[in-house]
Amino acid sequence: MHGTLTDPFSGYGYSSTLNRSVTRYIFGISLALAGLNHFINPAGYVRIIPPYLPFPQLLVGLSGLAELLLGVLILFPRYMRLAAWGSIALLIAVFPANIHMALHPSYFPGIDPAILWLRLPLQAVFIAWAYRYTRPAYRP
């Protein structure tokens, strides 16, 4: 039965186990590399923390560590679902930084304001991508 709740992408050409594994690895490695980048380029991330949030350096470190760990954990089937839910929570938690960037493009002169606004719906795409791994694989 295609299009079931166990895999909302089945029936749309995305149900193969191989495809799901490949996209999970792309997601996990991308998330882990983004997390690692928090430690390589912390100043870039500190800049995007909204001023009403305290301890920006600590928040950058914690979010980077979370991205790194969740990105690695999602690669392991045993932890995939937990890491996917954690990734969704993290993506929601960092969303205020994306909003802050879009509302204050003058703080980020090197980035086209249109890109800052496009990041907002892109966050929903990443959340949907992570959500895909909260469900067991579709088995016909």
C-alpha positions as a Markdown table, in Angstrom:
| # | Residue | x | y | z |
|---|---|---|---|---|
| 1 | Met | 0.0 | 0.0 | 0.0 |
| 2 | His | 1.7 | 3.2 | -1.2 |
| 3 | Gly | 1.4 | 6.5 | 0.5 |
| 4 | Thr | 0.9 | 5.1 | 4.0 |
| 5 | Leu | 1.6 | 7.0 | 7.1 |
| 6 | Thr | 4.7 | 4.9 | 7.8 |
| 7 | Asp | 6.4 | 6.4 | 4.8 |
| 8 | Pro | 4.7 | 9.5 | 3.4 |
| 9 | Phe | 7.2 | 9.5 | 0.5 |
| 10 | Ser | 6.2 | 6.1 | -0.7 |
| 11 | Gly | 4.1 | 6.1 | -3.9 |
| 12 | Tyr | 6.0 | 9.2 | -5.1 |
| 13 | Gly | 9.1 | 7.3 | -6.3 |
| 14 | Tyr | 11.0 | 7.7 | -3.0 |
| 15 | Ser | 10.2 | 4.5 | -1.2 |
| 16 | Ser | 13.3 | 2.4 | -2.1 |
| 17 | Thr | 15.4 | 1.5 | 0.9 |
| 18 | Leu | 18.6 | 2.4 | -1.0 |
| 19 | Asn | 17.3 | 5.9 | -1.8 |
| 20 | Arg | 16.2 | 6.4 | 1.8 |
| 21 | Ser | 19.6 | 5.3 | 3.1 |
| 22 | Val | 21.4 | 7.6 | 0.6 |
| 23 | Thr | 19.4 | 10.6 | 1.5 |
| 24 | Arg | 19.7 | 9.8 | 5.2 |
| 25 | Tyr | 23.5 | 9.8 | 4.8 |
| 26 | Ile | 23.4 | 13.1 | 2.9 |
| 27 | Phe | 21.3 | 14.6 | 5.6 |
| 28 | Gly | 23.4 | 13.2 | 8.5 |
| 29 | Ile | 26.8 | 14.1 | 7.0 |
| 30 | Ser | 25.5 | 17.6 | 6.1 |
| 31 | Leu | 24.2 | 18.2 | 9.6 |
| 32 | Ala | 27.4 | 16.9 | 11.2 |
| 33 | Leu | 29.6 | 19.1 | 8.9 |
| 34 | Ala | 27.4 | 22.1 | 9.8 |
| 35 | Gly | 27.9 | 21.3 | 13.4 |
| 36 | Leu | 31.6 | 21.0 | 13.0 |
| 37 | Asn | 31.6 | 24.4 | 11.2 |
| 38 | His | 30.3 | 26.0 | 14.4 |
| 39 | Phe | 33.7 | 25.2 | 16.0 |
| 40 | Ile | 35.7 | 26.2 | 12.9 |
| 41 | Asn | 33.9 | 29.5 | 12.3 |
| 42 | Pro | 32.1 | 30.4 | 15.6 |
| 43 | Ala | 32.1 | 34.1 | 14.9 |
| 44 | Gly | 29.9 | 33.7 | 11.9 |
| 45 | Tyr | 27.3 | 31.9 | 14.1 |
| 46 | Val | 27.6 | 34.2 | 17.0 |
| 47 | Arg | 26.6 | 37.1 | 14.6 |
| 48 | Ile | 23.3 | 35.5 | 13.9 |
| 49 | Ile | 22.2 | 34.9 | 17.4 |
| 50 | Pro | 19.3 | 37.3 | 18.2 |
| 51 | Pro | 20.4 | 39.9 | 20.8 |
| 52 | Tyr | 17.7 | 38.9 | 23.2 |
| 53 | Leu | 19.2 | 35.5 | 23.7 |
| 54 | Pro | 21.9 | 35.3 | 26.4 |
| 55 | Phe | 25.4 | 33.7 | 26.1 |
| 56 | Pro | 25.7 | 33.6 | 22.3 |
| 57 | Gln | 29.1 | 31.8 | 22.4 |
| 58 | Leu | 27.6 | 29.1 | 24.6 |
| 59 | Leu | 24.5 | 28.8 | 22.3 |
| 60 | Val | 26.7 | 28.4 | 19.3 |
| 61 | Gly | 28.8 | 25.7 | 20.9 |
| 62 | Leu | 25.7 | 23.8 | 22.1 |
| 63 | Ser | 23.9 | 24.0 | 18.8 |
| 64 | Gly | 27.1 | 23.0 | 17.0 |
| 65 | Leu | 27.6 | 20.0 | 19.3 |
| 66 | Ala | 23.9 | 19.0 | 18.9 |
| 67 | Glu | 24.2 | 19.2 | 15.1 |
| 68 | Leu | 27.4 | 17.2 | 15.1 |
| 69 | Leu | 26.0 | 14.5 | 17.4 |
| 70 | Leu | 22.6 | 14.3 | 15.7 |
| 71 | Gly | 24.2 | 14.2 | 12.3 |
| 72 | Val | 26.3 | 11.2 | 13.3 |
| 73 | Leu | 23.6 | 9.4 | 15.2 |
| 74 | Ile | 21.1 | 9.5 | 12.4 |
| 75 | Leu | 23.6 | 7.4 | 10.3 |
| 76 | Phe | 23.0 | 4.5 | 12.7 |
| 77 | Pro | 19.6 | 2.7 | 12.2 |
| 78 | Arg | 19.4 | 2.1 | 15.9 |
| 79 | Tyr | 19.4 | 5.8 | 16.7 |
| 80 | Met | 17.9 | 7.1 | 13.5 |
| 81 | Arg | 14.4 | 7.9 | 14.8 |
| 82 | Leu | 15.6 | 9.5 | 18.0 |
| 83 | Ala | 18.2 | 11.6 | 16.0 |
| 84 | Ala | 15.6 | 12.6 | 13.5 |
| 85 | Trp | 13.3 | 13.9 | 16.2 |
| 86 | Gly | 16.2 | 15.6 | 17.8 |
| 87 | Ser | 17.1 | 17.2 | 14.5 |
| 88 | Ile | 13.5 | 18.5 | 14.1 |
| 89 | Ala | 13.7 | 20.0 | 17.6 |
| 90 | Leu | 17.0 | 21.6 | 16.8 |
| 91 | Leu | 15.8 | 23.0 | 13.5 |
| 92 | Ile | 12.9 | 24.6 | 15.3 |
| 93 | Ala | 15.1 | 25.9 | 18.1 |
| 94 | Val | 17.5 | 27.7 | 15.7 |
| 95 | Phe | 14.6 | 29.2 | 13.6 |
| 96 | Pro | 14.7 | 32.5 | 15.6 |
| 97 | Ala | 18.2 | 33.1 | 14.3 |
| 98 | Asn | 16.9 | 32.7 | 10.7 |
| 99 | Ile | 14.1 | 35.1 | 11.4 |
| 100 | His | 16.5 | 37.5 | 13.0 |
| 101 | Met | 18.7 | 37.4 | 9.9 |
| 102 | Ala | 15.8 | 38.0 | 7.5 |
| 103 | Leu | 14.4 | 40.9 | 9.6 |
| 104 | His | 17.9 | 42.6 | 9.9 |
| 105 | Pro | 19.6 | 42.2 | 6.5 |
| 106 | Ser | 21.8 | 45.3 | 7.2 |
| 107 | Tyr | 23.6 | 43.2 | 9.9 |
| 108 | Phe | 24.6 | 40.7 | 7.2 |
| 109 | Pro | 25.8 | 42.9 | 4.2 |
| 110 | Gly | 27.5 | 40.0 | 2.5 |
| 111 | Ile | 24.3 | 38.1 | 2.1 |
| 112 | Asp | 21.5 | 39.0 | -0.4 |
| 113 | Pro | 18.3 | 39.8 | 1.6 |
| 114 | Ala | 16.4 | 37.5 | -0.7 |
| 115 | Ile | 18.6 | 34.6 | 0.4 |
| 116 | Leu | 17.9 | 35.5 | 4.0 |
| 117 | Trp | 14.1 | 35.2 | 3.3 |
| 118 | Leu | 14.5 | 32.1 | 1.3 |
| 119 | Arg | 16.1 | 30.4 | 4.3 |
| 120 | Leu | 12.8 | 30.6 | 6.2 |
| 121 | Pro | 10.8 | 28.1 | 4.0 |
| 122 | Leu | 13.9 | 26.1 | 3.5 |
| 123 | Gln | 13.9 | 25.3 | 7.2 |
| 124 | Ala | 10.5 | 23.6 | 6.7 |
| 125 | Val | 12.1 | 21.5 | 3.9 |
| 126 | Phe | 14.9 | 20.4 | 6.3 |
| 127 | Ile | 12.3 | 19.6 | 9.0 |
| 128 | Ala | 10.3 | 17.5 | 6.5 |
| 129 | Trp | 13.5 | 15.8 | 5.4 |
| 130 | Ala | 14.3 | 14.9 | 9.0 |
| 131 | Tyr | 10.7 | 13.8 | 9.6 |
| 132 | Arg | 11.2 | 11.2 | 7.0 |
| 133 | Tyr | 13.5 | 9.3 | 9.3 |
| 134 | Thr | 11.1 | 9.3 | 12.3 |
| 135 | Arg | 9.2 | 6.5 | 10.6 |
| 136 | Pro | 10.2 | 3.0 | 9.9 |
| 137 | Ala | 11.1 | 2.2 | 6.3 |
| 138 | Tyr | 8.2 | 1.2 | 4.1 |
| 139 | Arg | 8.1 | -2.6 | 3.5 |
| 140 | Pro | 5.8 | -3.8 | 0.7 |
